[in-house]
Amino acid sequence: MNKQILNFIFLATIALFLSACGNDKPTTTTTPEETSSTQQLGKTGVPGIDNLTDQIAQNPDDPKLYAARAEAFYKNEGYDYAIVDMAAAMKIDSTNADYHHLLSEIYLDYYKSRLALQTMKRCVALYPKRIPSLLKLAEIQQILKMYDASMMSTARIMKIEPGNPEGFFMIGLNHTLMGNKDASIRSLQKCVELDPDHTDGWVLLGKIFAEDGNPLAEQYFENAILTAPENADVLYNKASYLHDNDKLDQASSLLKKIIKIDPQYAEAFDRLGVIYLEKDSTDQAITNFNIAVNVDPEFGVAYYHRAFAHETKGDFGAAKADYERILKFNPNYENAKKGLERIAQATK
């Protein structure tokens, strides 16, 4: 299950900040129905792509080569080229379900959710009892907030395979998004009962129970970690829970473990900085905020935390610069405006 959905539900503060900063990217109107081809593409400087281009020149009727190059473009964020290559692959072989899945993933990451939906509807029309395709369709419908449609797609799965744990997870996630907490918990508990290694099921249960202040949340997060002990996102969920419940030393230890696993995990540096700030270790806090914004220069919340740390330390010039930087991202960020007002009063 796409982790993006779980983050969407529970990381509201960061999501709101980023959405206000204008995250939508400009896109073109390329669709798989277009007949243009990248067969004659020149050298890109990416060895994997260039090698596939050479192979396509030798075997222009092999759909696998176009799909492989589309995936390579996709991994390098060359979405337009990826879409055109998938059009070429599917023109040769329009019945390959994996091609529909890949194209839908490309569309999703390229902010073309409606085209992703159309792609999976075509796939399910070809294979009405293919569970992975029905799950993908239900997921896309969920992303588009078509919860009733997503539940209907999931019902089709459960009719084919009544004990499908991923189906129970999808039902639980839909109920969560619709605000039906009790129904969500029942479905998610059934999911992890059927599949004790279902990481996302444990994580979502943990987050629901954490929202209610139920201490069982910590055990659910720990169960998730047991299924994926080196997954930084899974570890971060428990670290966040520990921090939110004032278990600062345990949270710090887990955040440091995350950073060892993934030195580019900006959120771990930011949260560790907040913990240092709460412990009055302002210099260490600023060091971690510096790393967070260096890793992710558009991480607005980390800029805010760093600004507040500078303000706390009395370095009003550095704090003012960060608050102003935040307002360039998001002119309506009230906390940054209040920070500037405090600095103005303090420096009169």
Secondary structure, 3 states (H helix, E strand, C coil): CCHHHHHHHHCHHHHHHHHHCCCCCCCCCCCCCCCCCCCCCCCCCCHHHHHHHHHHHHCCCCHHHHHHHHHHHHHCCCHHHHHHHHHHHHHHCCCCHHHHHHHHHHHHHCCCHHHHHHHHHHHHHHCCCCHHHHHHHHHHHHHCCCHHHHHHHHHHHHHHCCCCHHHHHHHHHHHHHHCCHHHHHHHHHHHHHHCCCCHHHHHHHHHHHHHCCCCHHHHHHHHHHHHCCCCHHHHHHHHHHHHHCCCHHHHHHHHHHHHHHCCCCHHHHHHHHHHHHHCCCHHHHHHHHHHHHHHCCCCHHHHHHHHHHHHHHCCHHHHHHHHHHHHHHCCCCHHHHHHHHHHHHHCC
